[in-house]
């Protein structure tokens, strides 16, 4: 079993944990105004890159 030999300072502990945060998902807005994930079809209107790909709700 691994046993710590020397205490890690608060600074080193913080530097080690700097990448452990939860990433905030990127959000873009479709032409209909609905927030959606990048590189994916809009769940509201069914458009991707300005083209109709899937039949959506068509509320807009």
KALIN-V873429 format. One record per helix or strand of 2 or more residues. SS is the DSSP state (hx for helix, st for strand). FROM is the first residue (numbers start at 1). TO is the last residue. If there is no record, write none. Layout:
ss = (SS SS)
from = (FROM FROM)
to = (TO TO)
This chain:
ss = (hx st st st st)
from = (10 28 35 47 51)
to = (19 29 36 48 52)
